Structures are given as C-alpha cells and as structure tokens.
C-alpha cells in the first residue's frame, strides 16, 4: 500500500458505536500512553471500511443514508452500515480520503457477539440528532 507497511491492530468496538466513537476507540488504542495533545483529532480523520482488493467505503456519523424520524436524524453506527465482526477499517487523514492516498493505520474490528443485547439497553435518544434546531417559543 503506497510503499508503507501496515500492521493490523485489533480494536474492540460495538455495532451500536457511532462512527466518531469508533474513531475515538481506535485513537485510544494507537495513542495509548501518549499525551492527548499529541494525537490527531477524530474529526480530522475519516474512517474507511475496506472489503476485498478494491472495495472501500468512507463511513460517517451523518450522510445521505442517515435515517430521519420526524424531526430527528439518527446518527450512523457500524450497525447502520452493516459492518461485520472482524472487518478491516482504516483511519485516513480527511484531506486524503477523497483522493485515495496514503493510509495511516489499518484496524480490525472486534465487535462483541453480545452487541444485540447491549443494543436494547441504549436509549435511542442518545443516538439521534435534531434535523432542525428547535424553535424558541419564549416571548
């Protein structure tokens, strides 16, 4: 891959994790022991799901595939994208993701098989964003 040797690094994530939560867990694993100020911000990186030789998809918390429920928009999770256990994902600098340039690190998800039971414990309000800001009703 562009002359850079990439070592897979297993990271435990849940299928109910948002894309930003997955990026944070990967960064926590890679930069363990390093000062927080020395690591890149999750919003400066894209998470790319890799499948096979040429298949890749950039995952995002909010995109055109996000589910809208009335005034609320559900934040995308690994489950939304149907990312399987053991999938390979890569963190890439946001400016490089559209051009398909270098990869910083490749990771293998290690989702727990118990995630379906954990899904029911999450309040759906925790993973919803308002589509439009609420209107101020004060007079």
C-alpha positions in Angstrom: 0.0 0.0 0.0 1.9 3.0 -1.3 5.2 1.5 0.0 4.1 1.8 3.6 3.9 -1.4 5.7 0.7 -1.5 7.7 0.3 -3.7 10.7 -3.3 -4.7 11.5 -4.3 -3.7 15.1 -7.4 -5.4 16.6 -9.8 -2.9 18.3 -12.9 -3.8 20.3 -16.0 -1.8 19.2 -19.7 -2.3 19.4 -22.1 -2.4 16.5 -24.0 0.4 18.3 -20.9 2.7 18.3 -21.2 5.8 16.2 -18.5 6.4 13.6 -16.9 9.0 15.8 -16.9 6.6 18.8 -15.1 4.0 16.6 -12.5 6.6 15.6 -12.0 7.6 19.2 -11.6 3.9 20.3 -9.0 3.4 17.5 -7.1 6.5 18.5 -7.2 5.5 22.2 -5.7 2.1 21.2 -3.0 3.6 18.9 -2.0 6.5 21.1 -2.3 4.7 24.5 0.2 6.3 26.8 0.7 9.4 24.7 -0.5 12.8 25.7 -3.9 13.7 24.3 -2.4 16.8 22.7 0.0 14.6 20.7 -2.7 12.7 18.9 -4.9 13.7 15.9 -8.5 14.8 16.5 -11.1 12.3 15.4 -12.8 14.9 13.2 -9.6 15.4 11.2 -9.7 11.7 10.1 -12.1 9.6 8.1 -13.0 6.0 8.8 -12.8 3.8 5.7 -14.2 0.3 5.7 -12.2 -1.9 3.4 -13.5 -5.1 1.9 -11.6 -7.2 -0.7 -9.0 -5.8 -3.0 -10.7 -2.7 -4.3 -13.8 -2.2 -2.1 -13.8 0.7 0.3 -16.4 2.9 1.8 -15.9 6.1 3.9 -18.2 5.9 7.0 -19.7 9.0 8.6 -21.9 9.9 11.5 -24.2 11.8 9.2 -24.7 11.3 5.5 -27.4 10.9 2.9 -28.1 7.3 4.2 -28.9 8.6 7.7 -32.4 7.6 8.9 -34.8 10.5 9.6 -37.6 10.0 12.2 -39.8 13.0 12.2 -37.7 16.0 13.4 -34.8 13.7 14.4 -32.0 12.2 12.4 -30.4 9.0 13.7 -26.6 9.1 14.0 -25.0 6.4 11.8 -23.4 3.4 13.6 -21.5 0.4 12.5 -24.8 -1.5 12.5 -26.3 1.1 10.1 -23.6 0.3 7.6 -23.8 -3.5 8.4 -20.1 -3.7 9.2 -19.4 -7.3 10.2 -17.3 -8.6 13.0 -13.6 -8.8 12.0 -14.0 -6.1 9.3 -11.0 -4.1 8.3 -11.2 -0.3 8.6 -8.6 2.4 8.1 -8.1 5.8 9.6 -7.0 8.2 6.9 -6.5 12.0 7.0 -9.6 13.7 5.9 -7.9 15.7 3.1 -6.6 12.4 1.6 -9.7 10.3 1.9 -11.3 11.5 -1.4 -8.1 11.2 -3.3 -7.3 7.6 -2.1 -3.8 8.5 -1.0 -1.9 7.1 1.9 -3.3 5.1 4.9 -2.2 5.9 8.4 -3.2 2.7 10.1 -5.5 -0.3 9.4 -7.6 -1.8 12.1 -9.7 -4.9 12.5 -12.9 -4.5 14.4 -13.5 -7.0 17.2 -17.2 -6.5 17.9 -18.7 -8.4 20.8 -21.2 -11.0 19.9 -23.3 -9.7 22.7 -24.0 -6.4 21.0 -27.6 -7.2 20.2 -28.4 -7.4 23.9 -26.5 -4.2 24.5 -28.4 -2.5 21.7 -31.6 -2.8 23.6 -30.0 -1.1 26.6 -29.2 2.0 24.7 -31.8 4.8 24.7 -32.5 5.8 21.1 -32.5 9.4 22.1 -28.7 9.0 22.7 -28.1 8.4 19.0 -30.5 11.0 17.5 -29.8 14.5 16.3 -32.4 17.1 15.6 -32.8 17.7 11.9 -33.5 21.4 12.6 -32.8 23.3 15.7 -35.8 23.7 18.0 -37.7 26.9 17.6 -37.5 29.2 20.6 -41.1 29.6 21.9 -40.3 32.3 24.5 -41.9 35.7 24.1 
